[in-house]
């Protein structure tokens, strides 16, 4: 079976919508949804959050991805931490069940019938959020307080569980917990504690449970987490990552893998082009060639075989200069993987 092609999540805003306006609309939409208020009647929310989310999702669907991540335009940490801060006012790090949701997922669920009819099939959805370790590192630091870590893990579990949708028109295929700092900046805790925290965060059913990492130096420590199905790492921009994870390690732990095969590190890409005298690159110049992506994919597939069940771009595309450029990267990645 060939790997499913998915994406990590973040996506540029349309040029006509600025960050401040979108953030305000997002926050208002989230407050209204928490109070079970219909947001479609609010023109500001409709224009700057609801429509932006659906239009971005359409652009991503059109690239041919097998599993499409909900568009991630809001700050990744704040998707969860805004609500954690509210919970902290009550003396806890556990967010109330009614507050633990991603507004983007609710919008996609509401529009799923229309979207499904447009593409002629059921939508395969992926959702992601920054995980308990990332949230903890940014809020608390590297000293381990197990009760606080457990609070973050329970909060993430609630966000994840509430992101699982299964209707006639849309199904959440994957829920990914992203831990970008893990391996670079680490919580001072034994691997047994970290696996316990991840098991708590991944204590839900109904979707593939994936963890996305930027570094693989400590990935072996996580393979003992029983509730984890798929480990994911970047290979396009970080070719040495693949050296740390063997197929036998995955087989011994009964885990599958997702390997990122196209570069998304836009800052480095633009710096490299500038060094070559290209100060204002075109969309085509920003995206690496199909052959480069295909070669990388073939190497990863040869190494991991059937253990490699997902692939796609390295990471999110929120920092890319335009939706056009981000969409081309997704399209070219799909083409490189799926077509001879």
Helices and strands as residue ranges (DSSP letters): E 4-6, H 19-34, H 43-45, I 46-50, H 51-61, E 68-69, H 76-88, G 97-99, H 103-119, E 123-130, H 132-139, H 146-161, E 170-179, H 191-201, E 208-213, G 219-222, E 230-234, G 239-244, H 247-253, E 256-262, H 266-275, H 283-286, H 290-304, G 305-307, E 308-313, H 323-338
